[in-house]
Amino acid sequence: MKWPSPRAGLVVGAVFLGLFIVVPFIGLHVPWVLPGTLDIVNSTGTLEVLALCFMFAGIAVGYDMMFGYTGLMSLGPVLYFAVGTYVFDIALTHWEWPLFPSLLLTFGVSLILAVVLGAIALRVHGIAFAMVTLAFAQAFYFLVESNPHNLTGGDTGLSLSYSRLPSILSGAVSNTRNLYWIALAFLVVAYLIVWLVTESVTGHVFVAIRENELRLDVLGVRPYRFKMVSFVVSSLIATGGGIVYILVIGTAVPSVVASTTVTLSILIMVVLGGAGTRWGAVVGAMVYIYLQQYLDKVGAEPSFTRLPAVLRVPLSEPQFLLGALFVLFVFFAPGGIASLVLRRRLSRASAATLLSVFKKS
């Protein structure tokens, strides 16, 4: 059974893109649905949460190319996310560089790191590869936490200076919609990059590596080069996500942007949506971030203090609820959200086949 046709997917994607573009102009009051502090569609809190959804969705689709298509379970995408956040922040705040040189420096550092560390990590396979990437990520975490030369701010974090940025990115409340659109643009660019790569001959080789890497060796194809491409492109997308994050949030803290919990969250997003589907990773990331932010809002609801302990205690622990929901989802939809769509299409196809058989008989 095939996935929805490219034309149908393009139409659905265009509809959602158009809807998200006009969200900042919608001032509807929607109680108990929106994750922001106010139940208004275009409030600052709601737009900021949606921007985070777009940002992580872009990172997730990049990670899906490496994990879902190529079969590389890296535990180090947080390293490149943190590089995007800190290098960009340091260039603007400490060195007072203009925007575009700061962007070039950030992506240049990320590219060099991805090539060098990828060349080392891709010499091993399976769990060893995951552990090597995790070790690099942990090393970078301790580096930024140690606050070398007072550049990163250590545990107190590093706030972004907006003085060298254009006025439309100044981080003020009035510019929240501009940052929202930038996060949406990042998701679109990340998705297009992944789509172009995975739909090309290179993408087909990615899938072949995931299915049987030894067979490619026998056929004379060198998987190492293709795995390097997947690793580097995914890492650069994560770096772009880090840049968007610091623009939207304005502060970089090691426990938030460099901790391996970020990697685990990205992995959960991809699994939740459906690995190897692209759009599944996008949906999984947006659902995950929405639930994370919404459950935080629910847990802080004052009226819940009057509930019985059996309800009050779980509601006051948003991460517990999020974990429980994920476990239930894995049990009942192990292939992620994308598998639910495929299952529905299969049931429809089976019903149509049975109907045609009955008509013939």
TIFIKOL-502362 format. One record per residue: x, y, z of N, C-alpha, C in turn. Coordinates in steps of 0.2 Angstrom, whole numbers, padded with zeros to 4 digits, always signed. Each point is the difference from the previous one (the first is absolute). Last residue first. Example, Ala and Ser with C-alpha at 12.3 -4.5 7.8 and 13.67 -1.06 7.14 Angstrom:
# residues 2
+0064-0011+0035+0004+0006+0001-0004+0005+0003;+0002-0028+0000-0004+0006+0000+0004+0006+0000;
This chain:
# residues 361
-0099-0058-0037-0003-0006+0001-0008+0001+0000;+0014+0018-0004+0001-0004-0005-0003-0007+0001;-0001+0017+0017-0004+0002-0006+0001-0005-0006;+0012-0003+0020-0007-0002+0001-0004+0002-0006;+0023+0006+0000-0001-0008+0000-0007-0002+0000;+0006+0023+0003+0000-0002-0007-0001-0007-0001;+0001+0008+0022-0006+0002-0003+0000-0002-0007;+0019-0004+0013-0005-0005+0001-0007+0002-0003;+0018+0015-0003+0002-0007-0003-0006-0004+0001;+0000+0020+0011-0002+0001-0007+0001-0006-0004;+0006+0000+0023-0007+0000-0001-0002+0001-0007;+0023+0001+0005-0003-0007+0001-0007+0000-0001;+0011+0021-0001+0001-0004-0006-0003-0007+0001;-0002+0014+0018-0004+0002-0005+0001-0004-0006;+0014-0004+0018-0007-0002+0002-0005+0002-0006;+0023+0008-0001-0001-0008-0001-0007-0002+0001;+0005+0022+0005+0000-0001-0008-0001-0007-0001;+0003+0006+0022-0007+0002-0002-0001-0001-0008;+0021-0004+0011-0005-0005+0002-0007+0001-0003;+0018+0016-0003+0000-0006-0005-0005-0005+0002;+0001+0019+0014-0003+0001-0007+0001-0005-0005;+0009-0003+0022-0007+0000+0000-0004+0002-0007;+0024+0000+0003-0003-0007-0001-0007+0000+0001;+0012+0020+0003+0000-0002-0007-0003-0007-0001;+0004+0008+0022-0006+0003-0003-0001-0002-0007;+0015-0017+0013+0000+0007+0000-0007+0003-0003;+0008-0023+0004+0003+0003-0006-0001+0007+0000;-0009-0014+0017+0007+0000+0000+0003+0003-0006;-0023+0001+0013+0002+0002-0006+0008+0000-0001;-0011-0007+0020-0005-0001-0005+0001+0003-0007;+0017+0000+0018-0003-0007+0000-0006-0001-0005;+0012+0021+0002+0004-0005-0003-0003-0007+0000;-0011+0018+0010+0000+0001-0007+0004-0006-0003;+0000+0002+0023-0007-0003-0002+0000+0001-0008;+0019+0009+0011+0000-0007+0001-0007-0003-0003;+0001+0023+0000+0005-0002-0005+0000-0008+0001;-0012+0012+0016-0003+0000-0007+0004-0003-0005;+0009+0002+0021-0005-0005+0000-0004+0000-0006;+0017+0017+0003+0003-0007+0000-0006-0005-0001;-0007+0021+0004+0003+0000-0006+0003-0007-0002;-0008+0005+0022-0005-0001-0005+0002-0001-0007;+0016+0006+0016-0003-0007+0002-0005-0002-0005;+0009+0022+0000+0004-0005-0004-0002-0007+0001;-0012+0018+0011-0001+0000-0007+0004-0005-0003;-0010+0003+0024+0007-0003-0002-0001+0000-0008;-0018+0006+0014+0005+0005+0002+0007-0002-0002;-0020-0014-0004+0000+0007-0003+0005+0005+0001;-0001-0021+0012+0002-0001-0007+0000+0007-0004;-0008+0001+0023+0007-0002-0001+0002-0001-0007;-0023+0004+0005+0004+0006+0001+0007-0001-0001;-0016-0018+0000+0000+0004-0006+0004+0006+0000;-0002-0014+0019+0001-0005-0006+0000+0003-0007;-0005+0012+0021+0007-0001-0001+0001-0005-0006;-0022+0016+0000+0003-0006+0004+0007-0001-0002;-0008+0025-0005-0002-0007-0002+0003-0005+0005;+0003+0024+0001-0006-0002+0003-0002-0007-0002;+0018+0013-0010+0002-0002+0007-0006-0003+0004;-0002+0008-0023+0002-0007+0001+0002-0001+0007;-0004+0022-0009-0006-0003+0002+0001-0008+0001;+0017+0015-0008-0001+0001+0008-0006-0004+0002;+0018-0005-0021-0007+0002+0001-0002+0000+0008;+0021-0008-0012+0000+0007+0004-0007+0002+0001;+0004-0019-0013+0003-0002+0007+0000+0006+0004;-0007+0002-0022-0005-0003+0004+0002-0002+0007;+0016+0010-0016-0006+0005+0002-0005-0004+0004;+0017-0013-0008+0003+0004+0005-0006+0005+0002;-0005-0014-0017+0000-0003+0007+0003+0004+0005;+0001+0008-0022-0007+0000+0002-0001-0004+0007;+0021+0000-0011-0001+0007+0002-0008+0000+0003;+0008-0020-0009+0004+0002+0005-0002+0007+0003;-0011-0009-0019-0002-0003+0007+0004+0002+0005;+0006+0009-0021-0007+0002+0002-0002-0003+0007;+0020-0008-0010+0001+0006+0003-0007+0003+0002;-0001-0020-0011+0004-0001+0006+0001+0007+0003;-0011-0001-0021-0004-0003+0006+0003+0000+0006;+0012+0007-0019-0004+0005+0002-0005-0003+0006;+0016-0015-0009+0003+0006+0003-0005+0005+0003;-0008-0018-0014+0002-0002+0007+0004+0005+0004;-0006+0005-0023-0006-0001+0004+0002-0002+0007;+0017+0000-0015-0002+0007+0001-0006+0000+0005;+0009-0020-0007+0004+0003+0004-0002+0007+0002;-0012-0012-0017-0001-0003+0007+0004+0003+0005;+0003+0005-0023-0005+0004+0003-0002-0003+0007;+0018-0011-0009+0001+0007-0001-0006+0004+0003;+0006-0025+0000-0006+0003-0004+0001+0007-0001;+0014-0016+0014+0001-0001-0007-0006+0002-0004;-0005-0004+0025+0006+0001-0003+0000-0002-0007;-0019+0010+0017+0001-0006-0005+0007+0001-0004;-0011+0013+0020-0003+0001-0007+0001-0005-0005;+0010-0003+0022-0007+0002+0001-0004+0001-0007;+0023-0003+0001-0003-0006+0001-0008+0001+0001;+0014+0019-0002+0000-0004-0007-0004-0006+0001;+0003+0013+0019-0005+0004-0005+0000-0004-0006;+0015-0007+0017-0007-0002+0002-0005+0003-0006;+0023+0005-0001-0001-0007-0002-0008-0002+0001;+0007+0022+0007+0000-0001-0007-0001-0007-0002;+0003+0003+0023-0006+0003-0002-0001+0000-0008;+0020-0007+0009-0005-0005+0002-0007+0003-0002;+0018+0015-0002+0001-0006-0005-0006-0005+0001;+0002+0017+0016-0002+0003-0006+0000-0006-0006;+0009-0004+0021-0008-0001+0000-0003+0003-0006;+0024+0002+0006-0002-0006-0005-0008-0001+0001;+0011+0025+0004-0001-0007+0003-0002-0005-0005;+0003+0024-0005+0006-0005-0001-0001-0006+0004;-0016+0018+0001+0002+0000-0007+0006-0005-0002;-0010+0004+0023-0005+0000-0005+0002-0001-0007;+0015+0001+0018-0005-0005+0002-0006+0000-0005;+0017+0017-0002+0003-0007-0002-0005-0005+0002;-0008+0025-0007+0002-0003+0006+0002-0008-0001;-0006+0025-0014+0003-0006-0001+0002-0003+0007;-0018+0020-0011+0005-0002+0006+0002-0007-0002;-0017+0011-0014+0005+0006+0003+0005-0002+0005;-0020-0010-0015+0000+0000+0008+0005+0005+0003;-0003-0002-0024-0007+0000+0003+0001+0001+0007;+0020-0002-0012-0004+0006-0002-0007+0001+0003;+0014-0019+0003+0002+0005+0004-0003+0007-0002;-0006-0020-0011-0002+0000+0007+0003+0006+0003;+0005-0003-0022-0006+0002+0000-0002+0000+0008;+0021-0009-0005-0001+0008-0002-0007+0002+0001;+0003-0023+0002+0003+0004+0006+0000+0007-0001;-0007-0014-0018-0005+0001+0005+0003+0003+0006;+0015-0003-0017-0005+0005-0002-0005+0000+0005;+0015-0017+0003+0003+0006+0001-0005+0006-0002;-0007-0022-0005+0000+0001+0007+0003+0007+0002;+0002-0006-0022-0006+0001+0001-0001+0002+0008;+0020-0008-0007-0001+0007-0002-0007+0002+0001;+0005-0023+0004+0003+0004+0005+0000+0008-0002;-0008-0016-0015-0004+0000+0006+0003+0004+0005;+0012-0003-0019-0006+0004-0002-0004+0000+0006;+0019-0013+0002+0002+0007+0000-0006+0004-0002;-0003-0024+0001+0002+0003+0006+0001+0007+0000;-0004-0011-0020-0006+0000+0004+0002+0003+0007;+0017-0004-0015-0004+0006-0002-0006+0000+0004;+0015-0017+0005+0003+0006+0002-0005+0006-0003;-0005-0022-0006-0002+0001+0007+0003+0007+0003;+0005-0007-0022-0007+0002+0000-0002+0001+0008;+0022-0007-0005-0001+0006-0002-0007+0003+0000;+0005-0022+0007+0003+0005+0004-0001+0007-0002;-0006-0021-0012-0005+0003+0004+0003+0006+0005;+0007-0011-0025+0003+0002+0007-0005+0003+0004;-0002-0019-0021-0002+0007+0002+0003+0001+0007;+0001-0021-0012+0005+0005-0002-0001+0007+0002;-0012-0022+0004-0002+0003-0007+0006+0006-0002;+0001-0011+0022+0001-0005-0005-0001+0003-0007;-0005+0014+0018+0007-0001-0001+0002-0006-0005;-0023+0005+0005+0003+0005-0004+0008-0001-0001;-0012-0015+0014-0002-0001-0007+0003+0005-0005;+0002+0002+0024+0005-0004-0003-0002-0002-0007;-0015+0014+0013+0006+0003-0002+0006-0004-0003;-0027+0000+0003+0005-0005+0000+0006+0003-0003;-0020+0013+0007-0002-0007-0001+0005-0005+0000;+0005+0023+0002-0004-0002+0005-0002-0007+0000;+0011+0009-0018+0005+0000+0005-0004-0003+0007;-0012+0005-0019+0003-0006-0001+0005-0001+0005;-0011+0020+0000-0005-0005+0001+0003-0007+0000;+0013+0019-0007-0002+0000+0007-0004-0006+0002;+0003+0004-0023+0006-0004+0003-0001+0000+0008;-0016+0012-0012-0001-0007-0001+0006-0004+0003;+0002+0023+0000-0005-0002+0005-0002-0007-0001;+0015+0010-0016+0003+0000+0007-0005-0003+0005;-0008+0005-0021+0004-0006+0000+0003-0001+0007;-0020+0016+0002+0005-0001-0005+0003-0007+0000;-0016+0009+0016-0003-0002-0007+0005+0000-0005;+0007+0007+0022-0003-0007+0000-0004-0002-0006;+0010+0022+0001+0005-0005+0001-0003-0007+0000;-0015+0019-0002+0005-0001-0006+0005-0005+0001;-0014+0004+0019-0004-0003-0006+0005-0001-0006;+0009+0011+0019-0001-0007+0001-0004-0003-0006;+0002+0023-0001+0007-0003+0000-0001-0007+0000;-0019+0012+0004+0001+0000-0007+0007-0003-0001;-0007+0003+0022-0004-0005-0003+0002-0001-0008;+0010+0018+0013+0002-0007+0002-0003-0005-0003;-0008+0021-0005+0006-0001-0003+0003-0007+0002;-0020+0007+0011-0001-0001-0008+0006-0001-0003;+0001+0005+0023-0003-0006-0001-0001-0002-0008;+0008+0022+0006+0005-0005+0001-0003-0007-0001;-0015+0018-0001+0005-0001-0006+0005-0005+0001;-0013+0005+0019-0004-0004-0006+0004-0001-0006;+0009+0013+0017+0000-0007+0002-0004-0004-0005;+0000+0023-0003+0007-0003-0001+0000-0007+0001;-0020+0012+0005+0001-0002-0007+0007-0002-0002;-0004+0006+0023-0004-0005-0002+0000-0002-0007;+0011+0019+0007+0004-0006+0002-0004-0006-0001;-0011+0020-0004+0005-0001-0005+0005-0006+0002;-0018+0006+0014-0003-0003-0006+0006+0000-0005;+0005+0010+0020-0001-0007+0001-0003-0003-0006;+0006+0024+0005+0003-0004-0005-0001-0008+0001;-0007+0017+0016-0003+0002-0006+0002-0004-0006;+0009-0003+0022-0006-0003-0001-0004+0002-0007;+0027+0000+0001-0005+0004+0003-0007-0004-0001;+0021-0005-0010-0002-0004+0005-0005+0003+0004;+0012+0007-0021+0002+0003+0006-0002-0004+0006;-0002-0001-0025+0002-0006+0004+0002+0002+0007;-0007+0016-0017-0005-0005+0000+0002-0006+0004;+0016+0018-0003-0006+0001+0005-0006-0005-0001;+0026-0008-0005-0005+0005-0003-0006+0001+0005;+0023-0006+0011-0005-0004-0004-0004+0006-0004;+0017+0003+0017+0003-0001-0007-0005-0004-0004;-0005+0005+0023+0002+0006-0003+0003+0000-0007;-0010-0017+0017-0003+0001-0006+0002+0007-0004;+0010-0021+0018+0000+0008-0001-0003+0001-0007;-0003-0022+0017+0002+0003-0006-0001+0007+0000;+0006-0016+0021-0005+0003-0003+0002+0003-0007;+0008-0021+0016+0003+0005-0004-0006+0003-0004;+0004-0016+0025-0002+0001-0007+0003+0006-0004;+0003-0012+0023-0005+0006+0000-0002+0001-0007;+0016-0017+0004-0007-0002+0002-0005+0006+0000;+0021+0005-0014-0001-0006+0004-0007-0001+0002;+0011+0017-0015-0004+0002+0006-0001-0006+0005;+0013+0003-0022-0006-0003+0000-0005+0001+0006;+0023+0009-0003-0004+0001-0007-0007-0002+0001;+0021+0001+0015-0006+0004+0001-0004+0001-0006;+0020-0014+0001+0001+0007-0001-0006+0005+0001;-0008-0024+0001+0007+0001-0002+0001+0008-0002;-0018-0016+0013+0000+0007-0001+0007+0002-0002;-0011-0022+0006+0006+0003+0003+0002+0007-0001;-0018-0012-0011-0002+0001+0007+0006+0003+0004;+0002-0006-0023-0003+0006+0001-0002+0002+0007;+0012-0020-0005+0003+0005-0002-0003+0007+0001;-0011-0021+0004+0005+0002+0006+0004+0006-0002;-0014-0009-0017-0004+0002+0006+0004+0003+0006;+0010-0011-0019-0001+0007-0001-0005+0003+0005;+0006-0022+0002+0006+0004+0001-0001+0007-0002;-0017-0016-0003+0001+0001+0007+0006+0005+0001;-0005-0007-0022-0005+0004+0003+0001+0002+0007;+0014-0016-0010+0001+0006-0003-0005+0006+0003;-0004-0023+0005+0006+0003+0004+0002+0007-0002;-0018-0012-0011-0002+0003+0006+0006+0002+0004;+0004-0010-0021-0003+0007-0001-0002+0003+0007;+0009-0022+0001+0005+0005-0002-0003+0007-0001;-0014-0018+0004+0003+0002+0006+0006+0005-0002;-0013-0009-0017-0004+0004+0004+0003+0002+0006;+0011-0015-0015-0001+0007-0003-0004+0004+0005;+0002-0022+0007+0007+0004+0000-0001+0007-0003;-0018-0015-0002+0000+0003+0006+0007+0004+0002;-0003-0006-0025-0004-0002+0005+0000+0004+0006;+0022+0000-0014-0007-0001-0002-0004-0001+0006;+0025+0013-0009-0003-0005+0004-0007+0000-0002;+0013+0016-0009+0005-0006-0001-0003-0006+0004;-0010+0023+0000-0002-0005-0005+0005-0006-0002;+0005+0018+0016-0006-0004+0002-0002-0005-0005;+0018+0016-0005+0002-0005+0005-0006-0005+0002;-0004+0017-0017+0005-0005-0002+0003-0005+0005;-0015+0018+0006-0004-0006-0004+0005-0005-0002;+0008+0019+0011-0003-0004+0005-0003-0006-0004;+0009+0017-0014+0005-0003+0004-0003-0005+0005;-0015+0012-0013+0005-0004-0004+0005-0004+0004;-0015+0015+0011-0003-0005-0003+0004-0005-0004;+0009+0021+0008-0001-0005+0006-0004-0007-0003;+0003+0018-0015+0007-0003+0002-0001-0005+0005;-0019+0012-0006+0002-0004-0005+0006-0003+0001;-0008+0016+0016-0004-0006+0000+0002-0005-0006;+0010+0021+0001+0002-0004+0006-0003-0007+0000;-0008+0016-0016+0007-0003-0002+0003-0004+0006;-0021+0011+0003+0000-0006-0005+0006-0003-0002;+0000+0019+0014-0003-0005+0003-0001-0006-0004;+0010+0020-0009+0004-0003+0005-0003-0006+0003;-0013+0013-0015+0005-0004-0004+0005-0004+0005;-0017+0015+0010-0003-0006-0003+0005-0005-0004;+0007+0021+0008-0001-0005+0006-0003-0006-0003;+0003+0018-0015+0007-0004+0002-0001-0005+0006;-0020+0013-0006+0002-0005-0006+0007-0003+0002;-0009+0017+0015-0004-0006-0001+0003-0005-0004;+0017+0017+0012-0006+0000-0004-0004-0006-0001;+0017+0003+0021+0000-0001-0007-0007+0002-0003;+0011+0000+0024-0004+0005-0004+0000+0000-0007;+0009-0014+0019+0005+0003-0005-0004+0005-0004;-0011-0011+0018+0006+0002+0002+0005+0003-0005;-0023-0006-0005+0000+0004+0006+0007+0002+0002;-0005-0012-0021-0004+0006+0001+0002+0004+0006;+0011-0021-0003+0002+0005-0006-0004+0006+0001;-0006-0017+0015+0006+0003+0001+0002+0005-0005;-0019-0012-0004-0001+0004+0005+0006+0004+0002;+0001-0017-0016-0004+0006-0003-0001+0005+0006;+0010-0020+0006+0004+0003-0004-0003+0006-0003;-0013-0014+0014+0005+0004+0003+0005+0004-0004;-0019-0013-0009-0002+0005+0005+0005+0004+0002;+0005-0018-0015-0004+0005-0003-0002+0006+0005;+0010-0019+0008+0005+0004-0003-0004+0006-0004;-0013-0016+0011+0003+0004+0005+0006+0005-0004;-0011-0017-0013-0005+0005+0003+0003+0005+0004;+0013-0018-0006+0000+0005-0005-0006+0005+0001;+0003-0017+0016+0006+0003-0001+0000+0006-0005;-0018-0015+0003+0000+0005+0005+0006+0004-0001;-0003-0021-0011-0002+0006-0004-0001+0007+0005;+0008-0025+0004+0004+0007+0001-0003+0006-0004;-0004-0026+0002-0002+0004+0006+0003+0006+0001;-0007-0017-0022+0005+0004+0003-0003+0003+0007;-0005-0020-0018-0002+0002+0006+0005+0004+0004;-0005-0008-0027+0005+0002+0005-0003+0003+0006;-0011-0008-0021+0001-0005+0005+0006+0002+0005;-0011+0012-0021+0007-0003+0000+0001-0006+0005;-0021+0012-0001+0002-0002-0007+0006-0004+0000;-0008+0008+0021-0006-0003-0003+0002-0003-0007;+0016+0013+0013-0002-0006+0004-0005-0004-0004;+0009+0020-0010+0006-0004+0002-0003-0006+0004;-0016+0015-0008+0004-0002-0006+0006-0004+0002;-0013+0009+0017-0004-0005-0003+0004-0003-0007;+0007+0020+0012+0002-0006+0003-0003-0006-0003;-0007+0020-0008+0007-0001-0002+0003-0006+0004;-0022+0007+0005+0000-0003-0007+0007-0001-0002;-0002+0010+0021-0003-0007+0000+0000-0003-0007;+0005+0023+0003+0006-0004+0003-0002-0008-0001;-0017+0016-0005+0005+0000-0005+0006-0004+0002;-0017+0002+0015-0002-0004-0006+0005+0000-0005;+0003+0014+0019+0002-0007+0001-0003-0005-0005;-0005+0023-0003+0007-0001+0001+0002-0007+0001;-0023+0006+0000+0003+0000-0007+0008-0001+0000;-0011+0002+0021-0003-0006-0004+0003+0000-0007;+0004+0019+0013+0004-0006+0002-0002-0006-0003;-0012+0019-0005+0006+0001-0003+0005-0006+0002;-0021+0001+0010-0001-0002-0007+0007+0000-0003;-0002+0010+0021+0000-0008+0000-0001-0003-0007;+0000+0024+0002+0006-0003+0002+0000-0008+0000;-0020+0011-0004+0005+0001-0006+0007-0003+0002;-0016+0002+0017-0002-0005-0005+0004+0000-0006;+0003+0016+0017+0002-0006+0003-0002-0006-0005;-0005+0023-0006+0007-0001+0000+0002-0007+0003;-0024+0003-0012+0003+0002+0006+0008-0001+0000;-0019-0006-0016+0006+0004-0002+0003+0003+0006;-0019-0014+0003+0004-0004-0005+0006+0004-0001;-0012-0001+0024-0001+0004-0006+0005-0002-0005;-0003-0005+0025-0004-0004-0005-0002+0004-0006;+0022+0003+0017-0006+0002-0002-0003-0004-0005;+0021-0006+0007-0003+0002+0007-0007+0003-0001;+0007-0019-0018+0003+0007+0003-0003+0002+0006;-0006-0020-0014+0005-0001+0005+0002+0006+0003;-0025-0006-0010+0006+0003-0002+0005-0001+0006;-0022-0007+0002+0002-0004-0006+0008+0003-0001;-0018+0008+0017+0002-0007+0001+0003-0004-0006;-0013+0023-0007+0002-0003+0007+0002-0007+0000;+0000+0020-0018-0001-0007+0000+0002-0003+0007;-0004+0024-0015+0001-0002+0007-0002-0007+0000;+0010+0016-0022-0006-0004+0003+0002-0002+0007;+0011+0013-0018+0000+0002+0007-0006-0003+0003;+0018-0001-0023-0006-0003+0003-0001+0002+0008;+0019+0004-0016-0005+0005-0001-0007-0002+0003;+0021-0014+0000+0001+0007+0004-0006+0005-0001;-0001-0021-0012-0001-0001+0007+0001+0007+0004;+0004-0006-0025-0005+0005+0002-0002+0000+0008;+0016-0016-0010+0002+0007-0002-0004+0005+0003;-0006-0023+0002+0005+0002+0005+0003+0007-0002;-0015-0010-0015-0004+0002+0006+0005+0002+0005;+0009-0006-0021-0004+0006+0000-0004+0001+0006;+0012-0020-0001+0004+0006+0000-0003+0006+0000;-0013-0019-0002+0002+0001+0007+0005+0006+0000;-0007-0007-0021-0006+0003+0004+0002+0001+0007;+0016-0010-0015-0002+0007-0001-0005+0003+0004;+0005-0023+0002+0005+0004+0003-0001+0008-0001;-0015-0016-0010-0001+0000+0007+0005+0005+0003;+0003-0004-0023-0006+0004+0002-0001+0001+0007;+0017-0014-0007+0002+0007-0001-0006+0004+0001;-0003-0023+0002+0004+0002+0005+0002+0008-0001;-0011-0011-0017-0005+0001+0006+0004+0002+0006;+0012-0005-0020-0004+0006-0001-0005+0001+0006;+0015-0019+0000+0003+0007+0001-0004+0006-0001;-0012-0023+0008+0004+0003-0005+0003+0006+0001;-0005-0017+0020-0003+0004-0004+0004+0003-0006;+0009-0023+0008-0002+0006+0004-0004+0004-0005;+0000-0026-0005+0004+0006+0000-0003+0005+0004;+0000-0028+0001-0004+0006+0000+0004+0006+0000;
